[in-house]
Amino acid sequence: QLVESGGGSVQAGGSLKLTCEVSVYPYSGTCMGWFRQAPGKKREAVAAIYSSTDSTYYVDSVKGRFTISQDNAKNTVYLQMNSLKAEDTAMYYCAAGEGSTACLWVGLGRGSEGDFDYWGQGTQVTVS
């Protein structure tokens, strides 16, 4: 089970921090990803972190603005979003997949929903 929180409405240039509490798998060896889906668009991966190494992966559109991190002791993943833009408006989903390959694909801009086995319910982020 994955439970997201932290979404909301913010003005352009503002910040939000999303939280995902994880209770699937042994947490070690898991790729944790953040995806987003805007109305009428495909769900896209934006960031990922590999639980065993803390290695992080980002798509170009969020590099330098978003930071993914984890607290292994709490099995919790975060997405700090700064300098938010209107185009960041979307439903944001936390996802979990086994192994590091899913994370590698996210970093190459080819993150796929099919690489992730578990999903949260989503949290809305609106930037105006």
N, C-alpha and C positions, 0 to 999 in steps of 0.2 A: 504494500500500500504506500502510495506517495500522497502527501498532503501539502499543497502550496498555500502560501499566504503572502500578503504584502503588496498586492496590487492596489491601484487607485487612480485618481485623476491628478495630473500635475501640469503645470505650465511648461512650455518649451524652455529648455535650458535647466530644468529642475532634475531632481534625483528621486529614485525609488530603490528599495532593496527588497527583493523577493526571497522567500525562504521555502525550502522543500524538506519536509521531514520524511525520512526513508525507513520503511520497515519491510523491505523485501530483500531476499538473498542474505548470505553473509555479506556485509557491506564491502569488505576487502575484495578487490578484483572486479569492481563494478565501474562501468562508465556511466556517469551521471550527466545528463544533457538538459539544456533548456531549449525548447522550441517555441515558436510563436506562429500564430495564424491570424491574419487580418481578414476582415470580411471580403469574400470573393476571391481570396488568394489561397495558394497551397500552404500547408504547414511547413515551416522552414526551421532548421536547426540554427541557433545563434551562438551557442557556447557549450563546452563540455569539459569535464574534469575526470581524470582517471583516479579512482579512490586510492589505489595502492601507491601511486608515485606523486600525486599532487600535480601532475602534468595538466596543463590547461590548453584549450583549443578554442579559437574564435573565428567567426566568419568576418570578412573584411569590413562589412557595414557597421560592425559594432566594436572593432578593435580600437583600443584607446579610450573607449567610453564605458564599456561594460567590463566587469570583473567577476569571474566565477571563483568561488572558494568553498571550502568544506570544513566541517568540524567533525572529525572521525569519531570522537568520543560521543557525540550526540547523533551520529548518523544523519547529519543535516547538511544540505547544500544551499548556498546563497548565490544570488545574482545581483550585484550592485550595479545599478544603471545610472550613469551620470550624463550630463549634457543631452538630455532626452530631446528627441525631435518628434514632430507630428507623425512622421513615417514609422516611428516605433510603436504606434498605437496598435494593439493586438491583444488577443488572448494568449497568455504565456503558460506553457505546460512544462512540467518537470517530467523527465523520463529516465528509466534505468535499463541498462543492458549489460550483459556479461562480457567481460574482457575489454581489451583496449582498442580493438579494431574500430568499434563504433565511434570512439573519440577521434581516432586518426582521420576518419572520413569527414567528421565535422570540421576539423582544421583545414581540410582540403576543399571546403565549400561544397561537399557532397554528402552531408549528413542525411541519413535516411530514417524515416519512421520505422521501417522494417528491421533496423538494427537494434531497436529498443523493445523490451518485453513488457514493461510496466509503465503506466502513465498516471499522472495526477488528473484532477478534475479541471484544472486551469484556473488562472486568476487574471482578471482584466486589467490592462494598463491602458490609460487614455491620456494622450498628450495633446494639449491644445495651445 
